Amino acid sequence: MEKKKQVRGKVILECTNCVRNSLKKVSKGVSRYITQKNRHNTSNQLELKKFCPRCSKHTIHGEIKK
């Protein structure tokens, strides 16, 4: 039997503000969250507003590729 592809998959969300700033100077890391999304209902890239401890404020976290 074949395994079915998972409908709910894990996605990694990364702070977009830290990524832009890390290109300009030496980065100590980037804020990341792991969550799940339904691939049938949400086919496009996921973006959520989450708290970033590096920026000390709520910023947009976008989905990255694994």
Secondary structure, DSSP 8 states (H G I E B T S, - for coil): ------SEEEEEEEEHHHHHHHHHS--S---EEEEEEETTT--S--EEEEEETTTTEEEEEEEE--
